[in-house]
Amino acid sequence: MKNIYHSDIYKFEEPVNSYWEDTTKETFNLDKLTKDLKSDVVVIGAGYTGLLCAINLIENYNLDVILLEAGKVGWGASSRNGGFCSFPPIKISFKKLQKIYGKEETKKFFKNSIEGSNYTKEIISNYNINCDVTGECNYILAHHPNKFKQIKEQAETYKKEFGIDTNIYSKQEFDKIGHSGTEQFGALSYKPGFAINPLKFVNGIARYALSKKLKIFEHTLVNKIDKIDNSYDVKTKEGSVKTKKIVVATNGFYQEGLVPQMNSRILPVISNIIVTRKLTKDEIDLHNFKTFSPIANTKNLLYYYRKLPDNRILFGTRGDFIGSDQSNLNRSKIMEKFLKNIFPNWSNISIEYNWRGLIAMSQKLTPSIGKIENEEIYYGFGYHGVGVSTAPWTGKQLSKLVFSSNSKDLDVSKIYKGLPKKFIFPKLRIFYFRLAVLFYNIKDKLNI
Ligand SMILES: Cc1cc2nc3c(=O)[nH]c(=O)nc-3n(C[C@H](O)[C@H](O)[C@H](O)COP(=O)(O)OP(=O)(O)OC[C@H]3O[C@@H](n4cnc5c(N)ncnc54)[C@H](O)[C@@H]3O)c2cc1C
């Protein structure tokens, strides 16, 4: 199997040095797979997608499931994201979606996206997970006066076309309820939306899964899948599982070579986060940072940030193009400048945490859910950095598909269905992405 980025980013054995890791000491210390087993289904990857798929397969269909995870439970993006429960999971405008798929499918897509957000909330409540939920909506912030008109139109369309509860705030209004700053020119709010501690969330899901007797093996990297007659042999360094069906739930950490039909279709993109030290009340007041709801701005290469329950600021952007520990450090310094440019009164506030991870994008610019033709291999990936609401819901949809083995039974918008196209000259994927970033950087500089 091949990695796209520097090997530092695939150190499955090491927990990520995130703020979240310091907020919870819960670990499961589950066995690694060291023997040959059998099961109805093997799920690869214990993030939100894999865990929720496995739980639903056990609870609703009484299937025997084994979950194999290369690191510890939730090691991937699910334990280290920003915790924004937002939607929709796309990098394409809703106008373009309407053009490609039609108005009805786009409407259904937004309905499904909202179901995803509500499903995440249901899991928190039904599985009794204490994951520090904050905020009561999502904000999209105009980072330039030019962008206020755009978010006003967006708020109207969201309301009219998709029935989404939206509100618009002028710069002065948002100064009072949100925050001030050099790039604050009004905001749009939409619901549902909130923020969580992602590690506590994924641990809570895993705890629930274990209570339902899901067999999870940690530190068990799947390195090969062999097909023998009508079943598969899922191989790891020290063991294997013979199974009839496989779910690939590896999202941005997918390694080329595992499933030939999935190769060259995923663009893993690095996303970086920095977290400040705790701010005092007086320091918070310097930017009147009132809200605990998640905020993303209107830049093409967007900034996302939120105030954490202990009055730190979490700030995220796209990451670097290399993936080494050094490039992560360099990127975090650049991000510190971005943060301090928009909040100049915090120029003396130090940064205490920085980390990164991989999200999955594709040429479809929307998520992908489905079954590989003529195989019993299923996939759910490509949430474009919006997985807190999309990945658990995708896991649930996948469980229905796995049970029925029939793609026609997947009752979700067409927009989700099927694999994205392969990249031409896939080795150049990161280069294409660099070009796109350059283009969007210029657009952002010109505020268009
Ligand atoms: C820095 C960052 C910030 C983000 N912020 C947000 C946010 O605020 N809101 C939001 O909605 N989304 C956010 N995301 C995206 C979100 O975290 C993901 O979309 C979501 O967690 C995907 O869940 P998943 O279960 O599909 O994949 P992951 O959680 O990435 O899990 C995949 C798992 O597969 C395992 N794996 C890979 N290969 C193998 C193998 N061969 N064998 C066994 N196991 C394997 C990996 O170890 C990993 O644990 C962010 C992502 C990052 C990286």
PDBQT file of the ligand as one rigid body, heavy atoms in Angstrom, charges set to zero:
ROOT
HETATM    1  C1  LIG A 501      -7.858  18.721  11.476  1.00  0.00    +0.000 C 
HETATM    2  C2  LIG A 501      -9.253  18.314  11.061  1.00  0.00    +0.000 A 
HETATM    3  C3  LIG A 501     -10.328  19.129  11.411  1.00  0.00    +0.000 A 
HETATM    4  C4  LIG A 501     -11.617  18.763  11.049  1.00  0.00    +0.000 A 
HETATM    5  N1  LIG A 501     -12.665  19.510  11.506  1.00  0.00    +0.000 NA
HETATM    6  C5  LIG A 501     -13.927  19.117  11.264  1.00  0.00    +0.000 A 
HETATM    7  C6  LIG A 501     -15.016  19.801  11.855  1.00  0.00    +0.000 A 
HETATM    8  O1  LIG A 501     -14.849  20.722  12.637  1.00  0.00    +0.000 OA
HETATM    9  N2  LIG A 501     -16.271  19.381  11.542  1.00  0.00    +0.000 N 
HETATM   10  C7  LIG A 501     -16.493  18.328  10.710  1.00  0.00    +0.000 A 
HETATM   11  O2  LIG A 501     -17.648  18.033  10.430  1.00  0.00    +0.000 OA
HETATM   12  N3  LIG A 501     -15.465  17.610  10.187  1.00  0.00    +0.000 NA
HETATM   13  C8  LIG A 501     -14.202  17.974  10.457  1.00  0.00    +0.000 A 
HETATM   14  N4  LIG A 501     -13.157  17.230   9.979  1.00  0.00    +0.000 N 
HETATM   15  C9  LIG A 501     -13.459  16.025   9.185  1.00  0.00    +0.000 C 
HETATM   16  C10 LIG A 501     -13.956  14.860  10.033  1.00  0.00    +0.000 C 
HETATM   17  O3  LIG A 501     -13.146  14.699  11.162  1.00  0.00    +0.000 OA
HETATM   18  C11 LIG A 501     -13.959  13.576   9.185  1.00  0.00    +0.000 C 
HETATM   19  O4  LIG A 501     -14.740  13.800   8.036  1.00  0.00    +0.000 OA
HETATM   20  C12 LIG A 501     -14.515  12.372   9.912  1.00  0.00    +0.000 C 
HETATM   21  O5  LIG A 501     -13.930  12.210  11.155  1.00  0.00    +0.000 OA
HETATM   22  C13 LIG A 501     -14.336  11.129   9.065  1.00  0.00    +0.000 C 
HETATM   23  O6  LIG A 501     -14.661  10.008   9.817  1.00  0.00    +0.000 OA
HETATM   24  P1  LIG A 501     -14.294   8.578   9.276  1.00  0.00    +0.000 P 
HETATM   25  O7  LIG A 501     -14.704   7.600  10.301  1.00  0.00    +0.000 OA
HETATM   26  O8  LIG A 501     -14.887   8.396   7.916  1.00  0.00    +0.000 OA
HETATM   27  O9  LIG A 501     -12.726   8.606   9.062  1.00  0.00    +0.000 OA
HETATM   28  P2  LIG A 501     -11.532   8.710  10.145  1.00  0.00    +0.000 P 
HETATM   29  O10 LIG A 501     -12.004   9.224  11.435  1.00  0.00    +0.000 OA
HETATM   30  O11 LIG A 501     -10.403   9.403   9.495  1.00  0.00    +0.000 OA
HETATM   31  O12 LIG A 501     -11.182   7.193  10.392  1.00  0.00    +0.000 OA
HETATM   32  C14 LIG A 501     -10.554   6.374   9.446  1.00  0.00    +0.000 C 
HETATM   33  C15 LIG A 501      -9.803   5.311  10.227  1.00  0.00    +0.000 C 
HETATM   34  O13 LIG A 501      -9.331   4.318   9.328  1.00  0.00    +0.000 OA
HETATM   35  C16 LIG A 501      -8.130   3.795   9.869  1.00  0.00    +0.000 C 
HETATM   36  N5  LIG A 501      -7.418   3.096   8.796  1.00  0.00    +0.000 N 
HETATM   37  C17 LIG A 501      -6.918   3.626   7.646  1.00  0.00    +0.000 A 
HETATM   38  N6  LIG A 501      -6.361   2.670   6.904  1.00  0.00    +0.000 NA
HETATM   39  C18 LIG A 501      -6.502   1.495   7.568  1.00  0.00    +0.000 A 
HETATM   40  C19 LIG A 501      -6.146   0.143   7.319  1.00  0.00    +0.000 A 
HETATM   41  N7  LIG A 501      -5.527  -0.201   6.187  1.00  0.00    +0.000 N 
HETATM   42  N8  LIG A 501      -6.431  -0.795   8.245  1.00  0.00    +0.000 NA
HETATM   43  C20 LIG A 501      -7.074  -0.475   9.388  1.00  0.00    +0.000 A 
HETATM   44  N9  LIG A 501      -7.448   0.802   9.680  1.00  0.00    +0.000 NA
HETATM   45  C21 LIG A 501      -7.175   1.770   8.795  1.00  0.00    +0.000 A 
HETATM   46  C22 LIG A 501      -7.404   5.027  10.387  1.00  0.00    +0.000 C 
HETATM   47  O14 LIG A 501      -6.458   4.709  11.371  1.00  0.00    +0.000 OA
HETATM   48  C23 LIG A 501      -8.555   5.867  10.944  1.00  0.00    +0.000 C 
HETATM   49  O15 LIG A 501      -8.717   5.736  12.338  1.00  0.00    +0.000 OA
HETATM   50  C24 LIG A 501     -11.856  17.572  10.293  1.00  0.00    +0.000 A 
HETATM   51  C25 LIG A 501     -10.769  16.764   9.943  1.00  0.00    +0.000 A 
HETATM   52  C26 LIG A 501      -9.477  17.124  10.320  1.00  0.00    +0.000 A 
HETATM   53  C27 LIG A 501      -8.344  16.232   9.942  1.00  0.00    +0.000 C 
ENDROOT
TORSDOF 0
